[in-house]
Amino acid sequence: MEWSFQSAESLSAALRAGAVTSVELTDEAIARIERDDKVINAICVPDFDRARAAAHRADQARARGEDGPLLGIPVTVKESYNIAGLPTTWGMPPHRNYLPAEDAVQVTRLKAAGAVVLGKTNVPLGLQDIQSFNEIYGTTHNPWDHDRTPGGSSGGSAAALASGFGALSLGSDLAGSLRTPAHFCGVYAHKPTLGLAATRGMVPPSEPALPTDLDLAVAGPMARTARDLALLLDVMAGPDPLTLGVAYDLALPPARHERLRDFRVLVLDEHPLIPTGSAVRAGVRRVADALVDGGARVERHSPLLPDLTEAATLYMQLLISGAVARFPIESHEQLATRAAGLSADDQSLDAVRLRAMVFSHRDWIEANNRRELHRHAWRQLFAEFDAVVCPITPTPAFPHDHNPNPLERRIDIDGVEHPYFDQFVWAGLATMPGLPATAIPAGRSPEGLPVGVQLIGPMFEDRTPLRLADLLEQRIGGFQAPQ
């Protein structure tokens, strides 16, 4: 039997039943990587010797009667997470030889749960793209169409899962970096509530691995089934023990409902700042139809929905001002001159991004205060709804675009070009207020490319969109291996 595309849940059952060993699963995964990854280039830092040793230890532990949530399961980890003895570069050539001394807290949790780490997955330069290419490791290709991107910045992880390279992967998300690759590659991902999963050790190379609270960015799970997402999230959830002095289990509330017909869902497919492509609209419609057929209460409009234009503006302000905070002063002065030359009437997202590059601390505080108003509006919305279904990006996976100036790139939406970074607005809808969001497969485009949607849930009620994802998977199907 071939095991490569089995879920972690089914692999655990097989391991417990003695139908397969971890060594066998690991050897099969490694053989598949060695055969297929020459074309895909998802696994940028293999760690096969240590993986085989870990698999052997897992089999020994099981023989002693031990068990664990991921005992013996082959997994991968995004390159940006520190793993002792392996390079952490974030795709930045000056750091190609940086070797951290200790594991990131999430890698520690993976290993404590018994997972077998096959290696690290590819990322874009500095994690700052929704493609995955860099000078050190090259370009990762979409398993469905090698001329297209798998997304980013967790693109290597999504491509690995779609290719059968391990059952689970550890990713992260600041601008859709979990959800966009899942959407482009036909897999599942979950952006947890901000602060739910500790992020220590997911830091740029050579920076100290401290238990800092990141703004917007989260660590999160990727998988080929919704139930596997929940399994990995249970391993990942909880604050950093360094901040408490002890390990601590965070008990998340249960899902609001167990049956599809009990869910109240708001469905969105239009954004005031960017059109939604026909293939993605069809994916949203497929999910909406499944909800209706399952008896859920589905609405297409609500006065409780926060203003989408302001939400996108706030997201860009918080995202960009944080990203450029370490620019050299010469660049800051040049940017300030350009920003001052903008017309006051120019409220385009390009103008919003340029102004955010020279935000003062006072500007940031003002934006942060407006974010709190949005968070409160979401609380009120989630008193009436259990989840919001909407796009992740306006299109399926697009062709590789390595123009060194991202501001010159364009995204083609049904034949019309739009600024490349405007496609972030849907991902930012959940990211700006820190809400959980689960990315699920929702069919294929006319060209045969995967299409995904996201299910946004209430803060710290991550189990609600995860349960909805599971119910929808049962109804419309989920991951399919690339043809």
N, C-alpha and C positions, 0 to 999 in steps of 0.2 A: 504493500500500500504506500502511496505517496502522501507525505504529511505536510508538504510545504505551504499549502494554502488552507490548512485547517486552522480553526480559531484556537486561541490560547485556552479557552474553556474546554474544547474537545480534546486538545493535546493533554491537558491536565488529567482528564478522565482516562485517556488511554494510558498515561504514565501510571496512574493509580491502579489501573486494572492489569498492569504488566504487559500490555500489548506492544509497548515500545519502550526503549530506554532514552534517557536524555542524550547519551553519547550518539545513539542512532539519529535522533532528531538533529543534533548539532552537525554531525557529519553530512547529513543530507542537505542542510542549509548551506554549509560551506561549499559542498560540491555544486550546488545551484549558483551560488555567488561566483565561484571560479569559472563556471560555464557561461553565465548570462551577463555578468556585470561588466564585462569588457565593453559591451555596447551601451548599457544603461549608465554606468559610472555613478551608482548611488552610494556604495560603501567606499569612502575615501580613506579610511584608516582601519584596515582589517586587524583583528586581534585573535586570530584563529587558535594559536597555541594555548593561550590562556582560556579561550572559550572551551576547548576540548578538556582542559584540566578542570574547569568549573563544572562541565557536564558530568565528568567522572565523579566529582565530589557529590553532585546532586544525586546520582544513582546510588552512591554509597549511603548518603543520608536517607534515601527512601528505603533502602534495604534494612536500615536500622529502625524503620518504623516512623521516621520523621516525615513531615509534610510542610508545605508553605504555599501561599497563594500563587506563586509563579515558579515553584520548584522544578527546575529542569527545562524551563521554557526558553528557547532561543529568542533574543530580542536585539534591537539596535538602539543606538543613542546618537542624537544630533551632535555634530562636531563641536558645537559651542559649549558643551558641558565638559567640565574637567573630569578626566579619568586618569588616575595616577599611572605614569609610565607611558601614556600616549600623548601625542601633540594636541594642543588646543591652539588653533591659529585664527579662527573666525575668517579664514580665507585671506589673511593679511600677510603678504610675503615677508615683511620684516620679522614676523613671529613664527616662521615656519619650523623653527627648532625648539619652540617653547614647550617644556614638559612640566606640567603641574605635579606637585608632590602628593596631593590627596584628591580623593574623589569628591565630586559635587554631592550635595546632600541627597539629591534625587537618585544619583547613581548608587550611593550607599543604600538607599531604600530598595532599589531594584535588586541589588545583590543580597540584601538581608531577606528579601522575599523569595530568594532562590533562583532568580533569573540568570540565564547564561548570556553574557554580552558578546555578540559576534564582532562588534566593531562600531565605528563612528560613521555618520552619514553626512553627505556633502551639503554645503551652505553657500550663499552669496557672500561677496566681500563685505565684511563687517555686519553681516546679517541684514543689510539695508537694501533688499530688493525682493520682488516676488518672482524672481528666477533664481537658479542655483548654479552659479559658475564663479570661478576665481582662478587666479594665476597659478596657485599651488596645485590644486586638484583637478582643474579643468571643468567641463560642463556636464551636468547631469541631464539626461534625456527623459522625456515622458515615455513610460512603457507602452502607451497606446499609440504614440506617433513620435518617433525619434527626432523629428524636425521641430517639435514643440517643447516648451518648458514644462517641468513637473510642478512648477510653482516655487515659492520660497517664503520665508527663509528655511522652512523645514522640508524643502523639496527632496533632498536625499532620503529622508525618512519615508515620505509618501511613496516615492518611486521604489524604495526597498520593499515596502509592504505590498504594493501592487505587483511586484516581481516575485513574491514568495520568499524574500530574504528575511526570515524571522517573523514571528507572530504579532509582535508589538513593537512600538518605537516611542522614544521619548523626544518630544519636540518643545517648541516655545512659540509664543505669539505676542506680537506688539502691533502689527499692522495686518493681521490675518495670516500670520506665518504658520499656524497649524491648519486653519480652515481652508485657505486658498489651495495649498498643495493637495489636501484631501479632495476638494472639489475638482481639481484638475486631473487627479489620478484615480478617482472612483473609490476612495477609501473613507474611513471615519476618523474624526478628530474631535476633541473637546477642549475648548478654551475655558478653563475654570474661572470661577469668581476671582477677581483680583485679591491676592493675598491668601488664597486657600492653600496653595501648594508652595512650600518654601523654595527659594531660588538660589540659595548660596552655592557658589561654584559654577554658576552659569554667568560668567563674567568675561570681558575681553582678556586676551592673553596678557599675562604678567601682572594684572591687577589683583589686589588682595581679595581672597574669597571671604567676604564678610556677610553677615546676615542682614543685608539692607532690604528695605521695603522699596521695590521698584514701582515707578509710576507707569501704568498702562500694561507693562510686560508681565506675562505669566509663563510658568512651566505647565505642560499639559500632555495628555496621552494621545497616541494615534494607534489605530487598529483596523482590522477588517470586519469587525462586527460591533454593534452598539453595546452588547453585553461585555465585550472585551474592554471597551473604553471604561465602563464602570469598574471592572476588575482592576485595571491599572490605576484609575483615579483613587481607589481605596488604598492602594499602596503609596501613592504620592501625597495624598491630602495630609494637612497638618502643618502647624508652624515649625519654625526652625528650633530644634532643641537648645541651640546656643542662646536663644533669646529668653528661654524659660529656665534653663539649667537642667531640665529633664525632658525626656521624650513625652509626647502628649498626643493622644488620639482625639481627633476632632470628629464629633458625631454630627454628620450632616442630617438635616431633616429628611424624612422619606419623601418619595415622589408624591405630588398632590393627588394623583389618580393612578389606578392600575389598569383601567379599561379605556379604550380609545373614545368611547361615547361619552365619557365624563369630562373630557378636556374641552376647554374654551380657548380658541386659538384665533389670533389676529394674523391675517395673511397680507403681506405687502409685496408688490413687485415693481412699483414705480418710485423713483427718486427725483426730486426737483432739480438736482444738479447734474445728473447723468442718465442717459437712457439705459434701459435693460434690454439686452439682446434677446432675440426671439427664442434661442435655444434655452436660455436660462428662464425666460418667462414660462416656457413649456414645462420645465422642471418644477417650478413653483406651482404651476397649475396641476401637475400630476400629484404632488403632495396634497394640495388643497382638495382635490377630488377624492383622494384616499381618506382624508379626514372626514369629509362629508359622508362618504359611503360607510364609514365606520361609526357614524352617528355623533361625531363631535360637533360642537357649536362653532361655526366658522364665520368670522366677520372680515370684511374687506376694508373697513374704515372705522376709526374711533377718534372722537375729539380728545381722548386721553393721551394719544400718541404725542410725544415731544416733537417740537418743530424739527424736521429733518435737515433743513438748511442750517439752522443754528447748531444742531448736533454735529454736522459735518465740519462746520467752521471751528467749533470748540475742539473737536478731535484733531484737526490739522494744527491748530495753535499749540495744543499740549504736546502732540507728537513731534512737531518740527522744532519747537523751542527747546525741548529736551535733547533732541538729537544733535543740535548745533551748539549746545552749551560749552563745548570744548574747542570750538573753532579758534584759530589764532586771531589776535586782535586786528591784524591787517585785513583779514577776510571780513571780520565784523564791521570794520569801518567802510569797506567797499559795499557790503550788503546794506548798511544803514543809508548810504548815499542813494542806492538804487530804490530802497523802500520809500525814502522821502520823495522820490520823483514820481511815485504812483499817484494817480488821481484818487481823490477821496471817494469818488463814485465807483471805483473799481473794487467790487466785492467778489471777483472770481476766486476760485480756489488757488490759482497761481499767485494772485495778489495776497491772499490770506497766508500762504506758505512763506512768501518773501517777507511779509511783515513779522511773521512769527520767528523768523531767523534772527531778528534783532529785538526780541521781547525783553523788556526790563522785568525785574522781579515783581514789581507792582503790576505789570501787565499779566504776568503768570497768575498772580494771586486773584486778579479779577476773573480770569478765565476759569480758575479752579472754583471760585465761588459760584459761577454760572453752572459749572458741572454739578455742584451740589443741588441746584434747583432742578436740573435734569434728572438726577438720581431720585429726587422726591417725586417727580412726575412719573418715573418708571414704577415707583412703589404704588402709586395710585392706579396706574394701568394694570399692574399685576394683581390688584384687588379684584379686577373684572375679568382678566384673562390669565391663563396659565402659561402660555408660550406665544412667541411671535415667530412666524415663518417668513423668511425673506432671502434674497440672493446673498452670495458671498462676494462675487465679482460679477460684472455685467456679462461676461462671456465665458465659454469654456477655455481650455488651455490655448494660449496664443503661440505663434512661432517664436523661436529664440530671437532676442533682440539685444545685441551686445554693444549698442551705441554707447561709447564711454560717457557721454553726457545724457543722463537720464531725462533731463528737462526737454531734450529734443525728441525723445521717444513718443510714439503715439499708440493708442489702443484702438483697434478697428472694431466698431460695434455696428454690425449689419451694414457694412460698407461706408460708414462715416467715422472719421478719425477724431479722437478726443485726447486731451492731455493724459499721459501715462499714469500719473499719480492720482488722477481723479477717480480711478477705479477702486481706491481704498475706502470710499465713503461707506459702503455697505459693511465692510469689516469693522470700521470705526464705530458703527452704530452700537455694537455691544462693548467694544473696547473702551470707549470714552467714559461711560459710567461704571465700568468694571463688572459687567454682567456675564454670567456663564452662557456659552453658546456651543451647540453641538452641530458639527458638519456631517451631513449624511448624503449618500448617493441618491440621486433622484432621476435616473435615466440617462439617455444618451442624446447627443446632438445629431442632426442629420448626417454629419460626417463620421459618426460613430464614436465621438469623444465623450468621456464622462461629464456629467453635469451634477453638481451638488447644490444643496441649499443649507441654510443654517436655521437652527431652532434656538431662539434666545429665551432664556428663562429668568426667573427672579433671583436677585442676589442671594448667594449661599444656598439656593435651592437647586443645586446642580443636578440632583437626582431626577428632577421633573423633566427637563429636556432630554436627559439620557433615557428615561423610561419611554418618553414619547418617541424617541429615535428607535428604540427596540420594537415598539408596537408598529411603527411604520415599516420597519424592516420586515416584519412578519407579513405585512399587507402588500407592499410593493416590491419586495426583494431588496437586496443590498449589494455588497461587493460581488463583482464578477471578474475573473482573471482576464487580462488583456488578450485579445484574439490575435 
